[in-house]
Amino acid sequence: MASLTASGIGSGLDINSIVSQLVSAERAPQQNRLDAKEALIQARMSAYGTLKSALTEFQGSLATLKESETFAKRSATVSDSSVFTASADSSAVPGNYAVSVEQLASRHKIATQAYANADSVVGTGNVEIAANGQSFSVAVVSGEDSLSAIRDAINNSEDNFGVTASIVNGEDGSHLVLSADKTGLENQLTVTAFPDALDTGDLSQLAFDPQSLTSPMTEKAAATDTIVIVDGFTQTSANDQITGMIQGITLNLNEAKPGEKIDLVVSKDVSSVRKAIESFVENYNTLISTVKDLTAYDPEANTAGLLQGDTTTRNIANRLRQEISAVTVGADSEVDSLAELGITTTDNGSLEIDPGKLNQILDTDFDSVPSIFAGDSGYATRLDGLVANLTENNGLLSTRTGGLESQIERIGDQRDALERRIATIEARYTAQFSALDSLIGQLSSTGEFLTQQLANLPGITQKNS
């Protein structure tokens, strides 16, 4: 665009201001039209974004219902969860069980005789510690043969498979205590001492044989297995978890109550299925509400939603309604529609659940529910496919927003063309007013010259005098 740098010299006119106002008058109508058109397109693109977001959220609620595993889940209910808790996988068979936790697994713990203090010399040589088919040894040398030094050597050994050494001070003195990190009878500790020829003390006092009654080290806590009885059958475990005793069930034990029977009920996980169905209805209603807001018209305020009358949005709404109203093909029972589950469509297009009817179907005919949602023609499967088709990169919404983006690009081209035309108009106005200014300047100079000449004429001078 040409720049204006000076006011009229000959005429005194403010050429810059005049040209600027004329150019603004030329630009304003078209610029306002382009601005309004672009703002509307941007708003519609945002509306499509809102619609796509609502569709995606609705699709998320279908993920659970379209998977057959959802309906194969089992729940495990325990009458006293302070004793144990239970979890069930899809292979678990519904049933009732009487469970008694007779004993919990414990860690093996052994201790040496009393020494005067932690710095007392024990002896030199090698000490080997073994449990559950694993072993490691530590070398005890002169100067590092105290109770505390042996403790540190055991704890810092790179081969230590799971034994913790500590020093416990009692009334009789200091004791080196060895504890297995893992519970269970299989993790019972065995300690073998190999004193060297120059043993500085009596390293043999660190020996322990669980099969012997005369070991120098003494047992402070026996290694025990968990013992559980289910319906008269006994199972043991090296830890506080029992897996596979009841197919598909894992028992996590908290407390032993010998002889006390705790009820375990394994059943179909109706609760999670009900929640998934409720989430499906809630998210569908949110989607329908979003569509209505975007397409609504308020006659009193004379305002319309950004997508009011939009064929794309109307097409999406119609396809959703068609899928919701269709029945499932090939269902394994007479229950083949949402209505038969107690889910109906209201006058405003949203879904409504009859809790009593839904609960009745889930309680009495649960096996018919999976095919309604998860089958090849199930609602969750079909709706998931529909939404994926609508929201994918080359889907209906993407095509529509792509068209709007092309319109914005064309508006950009129109802005460039407008600026080029305005620059031409500005240059023309500037040239015209500059010429006018020059002409007025010339006429002014001519007038002044003639005035001077007339003033010098003799007759005019005498007359004037």
N, C-alpha and C positions, 0 to 999 in steps of 0.2 A: 504494500500500500504506500502511495506517495506521501511524503511528509510535508507539512505546511510550516514555514519558518518565519513569515513576515506578514504584517498587516499592510493594507493599501498605502502606498507612499503618496500617490497623486491624489487619491480621493479621500483618504482618511478612514475608509471602510475597514472593519475587522474581518478581513477575508477568511482567516483561520476559523473564526467562530461561525461565520455564515456557511462555509463549506462543510464544517463538522456537523452542523445541525441538519443540513440538507442530506448528507451521507447517512446520518443516523435515521432520518425519516425514511430513506430508501431501504436500509437494512432491517429495521425493527419488525415490520410485518412478517417477512419471510423467516427471520431468525426466531421470532416468537413461535411461529408455526412449527419450525423444526424442533425447537426446545420442547414444546408441548407434546409433539409426536414421539420424541425420544423418551421423554419422561413416562409416557403411557406404556411404551414398549418395555422399558426397564421394569416398570411395576408389574406388567404381565409376566415377564421372565421370573421375577421374584415370586409371583403367585404360583407359577409352575414349579418353582423350587419348593415351595411350601407343600404343594400337592405330592411331589415326588418324595419328600421327607415323610409325609403321612403314610404313603404307600409302603415305603421301606420299613417303617416302624410296625405297620400291620404285618408285613411279611415276616418280621422277626418273631411275632407271636405264633406263626404257623410252624416254625422250626421244630418245636416240641411235638406238635400233633401229627405232623406228617411222618414221623419216625415210628415204626412199629414197636421199637424197643421201649417207647414211653408206656405202652399198654402192657408190656411184659414185666414191668417193675414190680417188686414185692416190698412190702413194709413188714418190719419186725417190731412187735410191741412187747415190752418186758414189764411184768407187774411190779418189780422192784429194781429200778435202774441203778440204785446205789451198790447193788451186788454185781451186776454186769449189764452191759448194753449189747445190742445185736444189730448187725446190718445184713441185708439180703440182696442177692443179685437175681437176675431174671431166671436162673435155673432152680431157684428155691420153690418147693411145693407148699402151697398153703396147708397149714395144719397147726395143731396145738401140742406143745411139748412141756414136760416138767423137768426143770434143770436145777441141779444141786451143785454148788461150787464147794467142794470138800477141802481144797487146799490151793494156795497160790504158790507160784514158783518163787524161789529165793536164791540169793547169791551165796556162794561158799566163802567163808571167812575163817582164817586160821591165824594164830598168834604165837610168838616165841615166849620163852620163859622171861621173867623179869630181869632187867639189867639196871645197874645203878642210875644211868642216865643215857641220853641219846648219843653221847660221845664214848660210851663204853666200847671196848674192843670185843668183837665177836670172834674173829678168826680169819684166816686167809685160805684161798683155794678157788673153787668154782661152785656156783649154785645153779642148778637147772630147775626150771619151773615148767610144768606141763599140765595141759587140760584139753580134753576133746580132740586128741590127736595132734595137737600143736605143742611146741615147746620152744624155749629160748634159755640161754644161759648168760650169767654175768661172772666176770673174773673179779675176785676180791684180793687185792694186793696189800702189802704192808703200808701203813700210812693212810689207806682208804678202806680200813676194815672195821670202822665203827658202825654202830647201829644206824646212824643218820646217813653215813656214806653208802651203806648197802641199800638203804631205802632209795636214795637218789639214783644209784646205779640201776636198780630195777625199773624205776619210773622213766629213766632216760634211755633205756635200751631201745635201739631201733627195731629189734625183733620182737619187742613186747607185743603179744597178740591180744592183750586185754586183762592185765592184772595191775591193780593199784596197791602200792606199798605206802604205809603211813606209820607214824609212831603215836601210840596212845600211852599216856602216863597214868598209872594207877597208884593206889596206896603202897603197893609192893615194889614199884619201880617203873621203868620204861619198857614197852613191848613193841616189837616190830610186828605189824599186822598186815597180812596179805588178803586182798579181796578180789574175787573174780568180778569182772565188769558185767558179765552176762549171767543170767539166772539159769537154773535147771541143773539136774543131776549130771548131765553130760559135761557140764562145765566145772565139775569138782576138781580142785587143785591137788597136784602132787608135787612135792619139793624134794629134790635129791641133792645132798651136799657132798662135795669131793674136797676134803681138806688136803692141803699140800703138805710136803714133808716138814716144812718149817712153819706150820700153822701157829699163828700168833696167839690163838686162843683155842676155841673149840667150835669150829665151823659146823660140825655135825649137829649142833643144836638147832640148825635151820631146817632139818629134814622133816618131811611129813608124808606118810603113806596112809591113804584113806582106808586101806585094807588091814592096817595094823592098829592094835590097841595101845601100843607103847611108843608112838612117835614122840620125838622131843617137842615139836610144835603141837599145840592143842587146837581143837576145832571150837570156834566161837559161834559160828552159825552154819548149820548144815545146808548143803545144796539140795534143794527140793524141786520137784516138778509140780506144775499145776495138775490138779485132779478134778475132773468134772464128770458128773453122772447125768445122763439124759435118758429118761424113761427106762432106767435100770441098766443102761450101758455105760461103761466107763471109758474115758479117754484122758490121756496125759499130754502135757506139753512143756517144753523147756522155758516158755515165757507165759505171760498172762493173756494169751490169745489162743483160741481154739478155732481152727478153720477146717471145714469139710466134715466134721462129725455129723452135722445135719447138712445135706446137700444145699449148696448155695448160701449157707449161713456162716457168718463170722461172729464169734462171741468174744467180747472184750471184757476181761474180768477185772473187777475193782476190789472185791472183798470176799473172803471165805466165810461161808456160813454152813458148816457141815450139817447134813441131815435136813436142811431147810430147802423145800422145793419152791422154785420160782417159776411162774407161768411165762412161757414164751409163745406168742401167737404170731404166726406167719400168714399174711394175707395179701391179696392183690392190692396194689397201691392206688386205691380209688381216690384218695385225697389229692394226689399230685395230678391225676387226670382231670379231676373236677376243676382244679386251679388253672390248668392249661386251657380248658374249655372256656372258663370265665374270662381269662386273659384274651382269648380269641374274640369273644363277643365285645369286650370292652374296647379293644383296639380297632375292631371293625366299626363300631359306633363312632369312635374318634375320627376315623377316616371319612365316614359319611358326613359327619358334622363339618369337617374341613371342606369337603366338596360343596356342601350347602352354603357355607359362608362365602366361598369364592364365587358362587354363581347366583347368590340371592339378589333380590330387588326389593327395595323399600319404597313403596309408593308414597308414603307420607313425607319422607325426606327426599324423595326423588333421587335416590342414590342406588347404584348397582355394584355388585361385586366385580372384581377385576376380570373374572372369567365368565361373567354373565352372558349367556347366549353362545359361549364357545363350544364348537362342535367336538373338539378333542376331549374336553372335560365331560361333556354329555355322553360321549362314546364310552369313556372309562366308567362312568357311573352306571350306564346300562349294562356293560359287560360284568361288572361286579354283581349287580342285581340278578343277572341271568345265572351266574354261578351259584349264588346263594339259594336261589329258588329251585335249582335242578336237584334231582335225586341221584344217589350213588348207584352205579350200575354194577351188578354182580355182587351185591352185598350178601353176606352169609346168613342173614336173618331178615325178618320182616321189617326191622328198623333200618330204613334206608334214606331218611331225610332229617334235616335239623328239626323240623316240626315234631317229629316223633320222639326227639330227645327233649322236647319242651322248649325249643328255641324258635321263636316266631318273629316275623317282620311286622313292625308297627306301621301306623299310617305315615309317619315321617321318614320311613325307610330304614330306621335303626333296628337292631335286634333286641329281643327281650327274652330273658330266661325264666321259665317256670321251675323254681328250685325243687319243688316236690316231685314233678315229673322227671326231671333230670336225675335226681337222687334215686328214684325208683328204678330207672333203667340201669344206672350204675350198680345198684345193689342186686338186682334180680337178673339182668341180662347184660352183664359187663362184656362178655365175649363178642357181642354184636357191635360194640362201639369202635374198635380199632378200624374196621373196614370203612366206617362212615367218614373217618378223617384221614387215615393213613393209606387206604387202598389206592390202586391206580386211578380210580375215579373218585377217591375221597375228597372231601371239601378242602382240606388243608393242602393236599397234593395239587389239585386243580387251581386253587387260588394262588398258591406259591408260583406255579408256572405262569399264570396270567400276570401277576405283578412283576415277575422277572422279565417277561416279554415287554411290559410297558416301560420299565425303568432301565433296561439295558442300553448300552451305548448307541445302538442303532434302532432303539425302540421308538414307540409313538411319541413319548415326551421329548426324547432327544431330538427327533425330527422336527417337532414343533418349536422347541427352543432354538434349534439351529436356524430355522426360518426367521425367527425374531432377531437373531444375531446378524443375519444377512441384511435385514431391514435397517439395523443400527449402522452397519457399514455403509449402506447406501445413503443414509442421512449424513454420515461423515463426508461422503463424496459431494453431497449437495451443499454442505457447509463450505467446502473448499471452492466449489463453483461460485457460491454466493460471494465469498471474499474476493475472488478474482474479478467478478462483475462490479463489486463495490469499489475496488481499486481503480477500475477503469472510469467509473462515474466520478470518483473523487478527483482523478487527474483531469477529467473534462471540466468539472466545475472550477477547479483551481485555475485552469487555462483561461476559461471564460471570464472569471472575475479578475484575473490578472490583466487580461486585455481591456476589460471595462475600466479598471483602475488606471491603466496607461492612457486610455482615451480621455478619461475625465481629467487626468493630469495635463494632457496636451491642450484640451479645451480651456482649462484654467490658465495655462501659460499664455494662450492666445488672447484670452480676455484681458489679462493684465497688460499685455503688449498694446492692444487697441486702446485701452484706457489711457495708457501713457501717451500714445500718439495723439489722441484727441485732445488731451490736456495741453499739448504743445502747439496746437493750431492757433494763429494770431487772432483770428476773430473770436475764437472761444476764450482766449486769454484775456482780450480787452473787455469782452462782455462780462467775464467773470470778475475782472478788476473793477 
